[in-house]
Amino acid sequence: MQAHGFTTTIATNAHQVVSVASSKEFDLLILDLGLPDKDGLDVLEELRGRGETLPIIVLTARDGLDDTVAGLDGGADDYITKPFRFEELLARIRVQLRNHNVPRVKEETTLRAADIALDLLTREVWVGDRLVELSTREFILAEVFLRHPMQVMSREQLLNRIWGYDYDPGSNIIDVYVGHLRKKLGSNRIETIRGIGYRLRT
């Protein structure tokens, strides 16, 4: 979430959820129903009973129709079941923020690292004066690296950000796509950190 321009706080139990949601400091709540000390549906009803109006997206493993109906009837603005794709979650967050007229900070539309430039609007990637064609997944992977230059990104982090939590963590898909990026951006751009993951060299 932070990589996409959001400031986040994690609440680990029902009491913290209610406290954070009632603080008026946040624009949206992503609520897991499987809280350790109280059912998330009860927390949802408590918040709405208090008159809290911030948008709430339920994100849960409970995928039954009765659960979905209970969540929406209980006051959730959206209901997403696990496994989910991170890109879809981001899109649904943007919808809720837009519907609730929450202003977004203007985001830089071009990411740069060394001589690599990635334009988020035109979806173009330049290495020096050379235009590089990337597939959708390659572009998203390159975007993650350019948002975190010189930061070591684990394979699990990259899988979660690009393919979602439903992807097999034992898959070598990240290694394959890093190989594609190296061929297109330059073989020395992305460094392998043995046993951990990768980082973009600047």
QUIGINOR-V971257 format. One record per residue. N is the residue number from 0. RES is the residue in three letters. OMEGA is omega in radians with two decimals (999 if undefined). Layout:
n=N res=RES omega=OMEGA
n=N res=RES omega=OMEGA
This chain:
n=0 res=MET omega=-3.13
n=1 res=GLN omega=3.13
n=2 res=ALA omega=-3.13
n=3 res=HIS omega=2.97
n=4 res=GLY omega=-3.13
n=5 res=PHE omega=2.99
n=6 res=THR omega=-2.99
n=7 res=THR omega=2.99
n=8 res=THR omega=-3.13
n=9 res=ILE omega=3.04
n=10 res=ALA omega=-2.98
n=11 res=THR omega=3.10
n=12 res=ASN omega=-3.04
n=13 res=ALA omega=-3.13
n=14 res=HIS omega=3.14
n=15 res=GLN omega=3.13
n=16 res=VAL omega=-3.12
n=17 res=VAL omega=-3.13
n=18 res=SER omega=-3.12
n=19 res=VAL omega=-3.10
n=20 res=ALA omega=-3.11
n=21 res=SER omega=-3.04
n=22 res=SER omega=-3.11
n=23 res=LYS omega=-3.13
n=24 res=GLU omega=-3.03
n=25 res=PHE omega=-3.07
n=26 res=ASP omega=-3.08
n=27 res=LEU omega=3.11
n=28 res=LEU omega=2.97
n=29 res=ILE omega=-2.97
n=30 res=LEU omega=2.99
n=31 res=ASP omega=-3.12
n=32 res=LEU omega=-3.09
n=33 res=GLY omega=3.10
n=34 res=LEU omega=-3.03
n=35 res=PRO omega=-3.01
n=36 res=ASP omega=-3.10
n=37 res=LYS omega=3.12
n=38 res=ASP omega=-3.11
n=39 res=GLY omega=3.10
n=40 res=LEU omega=3.09
n=41 res=ASP omega=3.10
n=42 res=VAL omega=3.12
n=43 res=LEU omega=-3.14
n=44 res=GLU omega=3.11
n=45 res=GLU omega=-3.14
n=46 res=LEU omega=3.14
n=47 res=ARG omega=3.09
n=48 res=GLY omega=3.10
n=49 res=ARG omega=-3.12
n=50 res=GLY omega=3.13
n=51 res=GLU omega=-3.04
n=52 res=THR omega=-3.11
n=53 res=LEU omega=3.13
n=54 res=PRO omega=3.14
n=55 res=ILE omega=3.04
n=56 res=ILE omega=3.05
n=57 res=VAL omega=3.11
n=58 res=LEU omega=-2.92
n=59 res=THR omega=3.04
n=60 res=ALA omega=-3.14
n=61 res=ARG omega=-3.03
n=62 res=ASP omega=3.11
n=63 res=GLY omega=-3.14
n=64 res=LEU omega=-3.14
n=65 res=ASP omega=3.12
n=66 res=ASP omega=3.14
n=67 res=THR omega=3.13
n=68 res=VAL omega=-3.14
n=69 res=ALA omega=3.14
n=70 res=GLY omega=-3.13
n=71 res=LEU omega=3.09
n=72 res=ASP omega=-3.13
n=73 res=GLY omega=3.06
n=74 res=GLY omega=3.11
n=75 res=ALA omega=3.09
n=76 res=ASP omega=3.10
n=77 res=ASP omega=-3.07
n=78 res=TYR omega=-3.10
n=79 res=ILE omega=-3.13
n=80 res=THR omega=3.05
n=81 res=LYS omega=-0.04
n=82 res=PRO omega=-3.11
n=83 res=PHE omega=3.08
n=84 res=ARG omega=-3.02
n=85 res=PHE omega=-3.13
n=86 res=GLU omega=3.12
n=87 res=GLU omega=3.10
n=88 res=LEU omega=3.11
n=89 res=LEU omega=-3.14
n=90 res=ALA omega=-3.13
n=91 res=ARG omega=3.06
n=92 res=ILE omega=3.14
n=93 res=ARG omega=3.11
n=94 res=VAL omega=-3.11
n=95 res=GLN omega=3.13
n=96 res=LEU omega=3.12
n=97 res=ARG omega=-3.13
n=98 res=ASN omega=-3.12
n=99 res=HIS omega=3.07
n=100 res=ASN omega=3.08
n=101 res=VAL omega=-3.12
n=102 res=PRO omega=3.08
n=103 res=ARG omega=3.04
n=104 res=VAL omega=-3.14
n=105 res=LYS omega=-3.04
n=106 res=GLU omega=3.05
n=107 res=GLU omega=-3.04
n=108 res=THR omega=3.10
n=109 res=THR omega=3.09
n=110 res=LEU omega=-3.10
n=111 res=ARG omega=3.02
n=112 res=ALA omega=-3.03
n=113 res=ALA omega=-3.13
n=114 res=ASP omega=3.09
n=115 res=ILE omega=3.08
n=116 res=ALA omega=-3.12
n=117 res=LEU omega=-3.11
n=118 res=ASP omega=-3.07
n=119 res=LEU omega=-3.12
n=120 res=LEU omega=-3.11
n=121 res=THR omega=-3.11
n=122 res=ARG omega=3.10
n=123 res=GLU omega=3.09
n=124 res=VAL omega=3.14
n=125 res=TRP omega=2.96
n=126 res=VAL omega=-2.97
n=127 res=GLY omega=3.10
n=128 res=ASP omega=-3.11
n=129 res=ARG omega=3.08
n=130 res=LEU omega=-3.08
n=131 res=VAL omega=3.11
n=132 res=GLU omega=3.13
n=133 res=LEU omega=3.01
n=134 res=SER omega=-3.13
n=135 res=THR omega=-3.13
n=136 res=ARG omega=3.10
n=137 res=GLU omega=3.13
n=138 res=PHE omega=-3.14
n=139 res=ILE omega=3.11
n=140 res=LEU omega=3.11
n=141 res=ALA omega=3.12
n=142 res=GLU omega=3.13
n=143 res=VAL omega=-3.14
n=144 res=PHE omega=-3.10
n=145 res=LEU omega=3.06
n=146 res=ARG omega=-3.10
n=147 res=HIS omega=-3.12
n=148 res=PRO omega=3.13
n=149 res=MET omega=3.08
n=150 res=GLN omega=3.12
n=151 res=VAL omega=3.13
n=152 res=MET omega=3.13
n=153 res=SER omega=3.08
n=154 res=ARG omega=-3.13
n=155 res=GLU omega=3.10
n=156 res=GLN omega=-3.11
n=157 res=LEU omega=3.09
n=158 res=LEU omega=-3.10
n=159 res=ASN omega=-3.09
n=160 res=ARG omega=-2.97
n=161 res=ILE omega=-3.07
n=162 res=TRP omega=3.12
n=163 res=GLY omega=-3.03
n=164 res=TYR omega=-3.10
n=165 res=ASP omega=-3.09
n=166 res=TYR omega=-3.11
n=167 res=ASP omega=-3.12
n=168 res=PRO omega=3.12
n=169 res=GLY omega=-3.11
n=170 res=SER omega=3.09
n=171 res=ASN omega=-3.07
n=172 res=ILE omega=3.11
n=173 res=ILE omega=3.13
n=174 res=ASP omega=3.14
n=175 res=VAL omega=-3.09
n=176 res=TYR omega=3.03
n=177 res=VAL omega=3.07
n=178 res=GLY omega=3.10
n=179 res=HIS omega=-3.13
n=180 res=LEU omega=3.14
n=181 res=ARG omega=3.13
n=182 res=LYS omega=-3.04
n=183 res=LYS omega=-3.09
n=184 res=LEU omega=-3.07
n=185 res=GLY omega=-3.00
n=186 res=SER omega=-3.09
n=187 res=ASN omega=-3.06
n=188 res=ARG omega=-3.04
n=189 res=ILE omega=-3.07
n=190 res=GLU omega=3.05
n=191 res=THR omega=3.04
n=192 res=ILE omega=-2.97
n=193 res=ARG omega=3.10
n=194 res=GLY omega=-3.09
n=195 res=ILE omega=-3.10
n=196 res=GLY omega=-3.04
n=197 res=TYR omega=2.98
n=198 res=ARG omega=3.12
n=199 res=LEU omega=3.12
n=200 res=ARG omega=3.11
n=201 res=THR omega=999
